[in-house]
């Protein structure tokens, strides 16, 4: 499934603005203080969500850069797409026990990246308002694993199957979340 | 100089929105059809600029991913911050001779990344409206090299010196561009 025309390689900013508006609407009453995402394809939906909620966006980085020498929260992630392991890191100064975090990402499949962001949130002592996903591949295990742990996962589109080259969407209106 | 509190590691989306609005204002009459940036710290200002101009944003990627098999425009970049070379790639389907490109990036120092984006634009046959930079370190050579080539470079903040640990800003209102 290729989404590079509007979601990651090329971005439609007006569509991304609507995505941010919708996430903000769903978590409006949840006292979110920080949006957390992972570079780089989560940045656009996360920044638009932060814009509509009026809160800062923290971007977990894939590599420790030379200029990032603070103490870090770090978690390993295995990427099935890229077939390699990497680390996500967040400076300790940007997440604390006073924060309430909304995790935003473009895709949820195996839940590796979202799971790492959940662990980073836990390590910081912050509470987790939930996880907002643009496209969930619900035929993969990530979403269910996160919901079974009691996390609120809000996916704007859920794809049940790619069988025969056809995208089958779930009826998201009838979805029931484990909270 | 650390800007990770508002510009890259943690982002202030409302400030980023203002940055996008200002770039859009400066290039409003320039018939821009695409904003072009490099992952990952250019994404937020580029998406906000695209939002205010109402045009798509193309993100040059640092690695060829497994799912990106199209023909690519590719340029090498040497990062002085990370002390390593990497490649920036853009799928050929997102830039063509019909496009007029506005390059947006967070920083301009040696001009390595911006220079690669200029070359990618040239390879595609698109015309270049200009280059919008959030923070230019004008004591480094990148900005002058680009202006000497005749490109319009618009920097929202220009830092002339970091001597003695003090940030000295240029008076950007008195700037004269080579067009």
Interface residues (C-beta under 8 A of the other chain):
Chain A: X2 X4 X8 X9 X10 X11 X12 X13 X14 X16 X17 X39 X40 X43 X44 X47 X48 X50 X51 X54 X55 X56 X57 X58 X59 X61 X63 X65 X66 X67 X68 X81 X82 X83 X90 X91 X94
Chain B: X2 X4 X8 X9 X10 X11 X12 X13 X14 X16 X17 X39 X40 X43 X44 X47 X48 X50 X51 X54 X55 X56 X57 X58 X59 X61 X63 X65 X66 X67 X68 X81 X82 X83 X90 X91 X94
